[in-house]
Amino acid sequence: MRPLLGYSRTLIVTAVAAERESVLAGLGLGEQGSEALEEGAPVVVVAGGVGPAASAAVTSQYLTTAMHMGPAFDLVLSAGIAGGFAGRVEIGGLVVATESIAADLGAEAPDGFLSVDELGFGSSRIDADPQLLRTLRLALPEAVGGPVLTVSTVTGSARSKELVQKRHPDAVAEGMEGFGVASAARLWPGTAFGEIRTVSNAVGPRDRAAWRIPQALALLREVFGALAAR
């Protein structure tokens, strides 16, 4: 496969195997993926596990290995399915993150939640690479752009949705890995980061009957097919 979006080498990190398989299918790579790391393949796709800790660890592992074996990755993408905030993006929609936010990284207080930013312990926000973001918006004009939240516990009630939307009124979707992948990628100068999500369900009360996971996985395949064709 040729390089993706003009970058010399791309690492795509999903959470689970089903997402990885959809990305691989879209790219026309069959069952290739992490095994291609040693071969210097221009695109490597890996299922890094669920949650920000697992995704950060696996992303760091692959970036470090590539540095020693060469060539290094100059693009890292977090990709997968997500919950969408109704009114911002609907089920079956596509999201390109303008920033990845660790929405539950902070502390509870009598007056509500305090982010690590408010606590003075760092930042809970990592911007997507501006040049990459422009490229993705041109390649995927149907995508909704906006902040994508990263959580360790998925929002599952009306009350928790209300609270998270109050803290992040511009958020378009909620996933579990983006901030972890971004945290690893930003340690490597010259490495662009971005996050792409297809929407399988609405953020809020847990209603599995309304989930559309197969459709979201199919759209993920289509998205990476479109990116590969550019």
N, C-alpha and C positions, 0 to 999 in steps of 0.2 A: 504493500500500500504506500501511496505517496504521502508526504507530510500533510498535516491537517491545518487548514486556515493560514498557511504561510509560515507556520512555526516549524522549526527543524525537528523537534521531537516532543510528543505529547503524552502525558500520563493522565488517564481518565480513571477516577476512583468512584465506584458505586458502593452501595452497602451490601447488597445480597446478590447471589448468583443469577437470579431472574433478571435483574437490572443489567448486570454485566452481559448476559446473553443477548439482551435486546440491543445494547450498544454495539456489540460485536457483529450482530446480524446487520444492523444499519450500515456499519462500516465495511461490510462484506468480508469480514475476517474469519467467519466460521467459528471454530472453537479455539482459535489462537488467542493469545492474551499475555498473561504474566510469563509464560514460557519463552516469549519472544524477547524478554529483557536482555538476556545474554547475547542475543543476535543483533542488538542495536536497532531493533525495529523502530520506525518513525512514530508508531502509535502503540501504546501498551495499555490494556484495560484490566483492572483488578477489582475484585470484590473485597473491600477492606473491612467489612463488618459493620454492625449497627452502632451508631452513637459517635459523638465527637472524639472520644478517647481512642477508640479502635481505628477510626479513619485517620486521625493525626499520626498514630504510630505506624500504620502501614504506608501512608504517604511519605513519611520521613525515611522509612526503610528503603523504599524504591528510589527516592531522590538520592540517598546516600550511596546505594549500590551503583546507580547510574554514574555518579560522580567518579567512582573508583574504576568502573569498567569502561565508561564512555560509550557514546556521547551523552552529555547531560540533558535533562528535560528543560525546555524553555517555556512550556505551557502545562499547567495542571488544571484539570476540570473536575469538579464534583458534579456527579450526574445521577439522576434517579427520579423516582416518583415522590409525590409530596401531597400534603393537604393544602388546599387553597382557601383564602379568605373570601367568602361570598361577597359579591359586590365589587371585588377587585379582580378576581379570576374565577372562572367557573370550572366545575368538573369537566375534564376533557381538554382543558386549556394548557398552555405552555408558558413557563416563566423563565426569564433570564434575570439573575440577581444583579442588582446594582451594588449591593453589599450583603455580606453574610453576618448575621448578628447572633451572638450567644445569648438567647433571650432569658434563660434561667440561671445565668452565671452572676451571682451576687449574694445578697443576704436579705432575709426577712427583717422587717422593722415594725414598730407599732403603727406607723403611718403608711405602711405598704412595703413594696419591694424596692431595694436599692441595688442598682447595677454595680459592677466592678468599677465603672467609670465614676459613679457618684461616691464610691468608697475610696477612690484614689489608688486603686490597685492595678491599674492598666486600662485596657479598652476591650469592650465586648463587640466591637465592630471592625470588620475588615472589608475595605472596598474591593470590588472587582477591578481588574486592570482596565483603565479607560479605553485604551486602543482596542483591546480584546472586546470590550463591551460594545463599542461602535461596530466592530466586525460582526459580532453575533446579532446585533439588532438589524443590520443590513441583510444578513443571511437568513434570519428568522423574523420577518416583518410581522408575523402574527403573534409573536411572543409579547407577553406583558412584562414590563420592566419594573423592578422595585425591590425593596429589601426582602430577603428571605431569612426567616428565623431558624436557628438551630436550637433544638431542645433535647434534653435527655429523657424527659417524660412527655409523651405526646398529649396535646390538649384534648380533653375528652368530655367536657361539660360546658354548659352555657356560661356558668360563672367563671370558669378558668379562661374561656374564650374572651369574655368581657374584660377581664383583667389584663390579658396579654395585649388585646387590641387597644386598651387605654394607654399602655406603655409604648406600643408600637403602632400607631394609627395608620402608618403608610405601608405596613407589611403586606405582601401579596401572598406569601405561602409560608409553610412550616415544614421543615425536614429535621433530620437528626445528625447530619454529617458535615454540612458545608463549612461551618466555622472551624471544625477540626482539620479538614483538608487545607483550608486557607491558612491556619496557624502554622502548619508545616511548610507550606509553599512560600510564605513570606520570609522565611529564614534563608531563602536562597536568592541572592541578588540576581536580577535579570530574568526571574521566572514569573510569568504572568499567571494570574489565577482568575477563574470564573466558575459560576455555578448555573447549571441548567436543570430545571425540574418540570416534569409533566404531572398534571393534577389528577389524582385518583379519587379524591374525596374532599368534602368540605371540612374545614377546621371547626370543631365544636362538639356537640354531643355525639358520642360514639354510636354510629349506625352502620353496621357492616353491610346491611342490605342495600345501602345506597352507594357503597364503594364500587369503583370501576377500575380495578387493578389491571385486568387484561387489556383494557382499552388504553390505559396510561402507559403500559409497557409497549403496546403497539405504536403509540405516538412517539415514544422514546426512540424506537427503531427508526421511524420515519425521520425524526429530527437529525439523527446522526447520519442517515442516508443523505439528507440534504446538505449537511456540512461536508461530508466526504466528496460530494459532487462539485463543490466550489473550486 
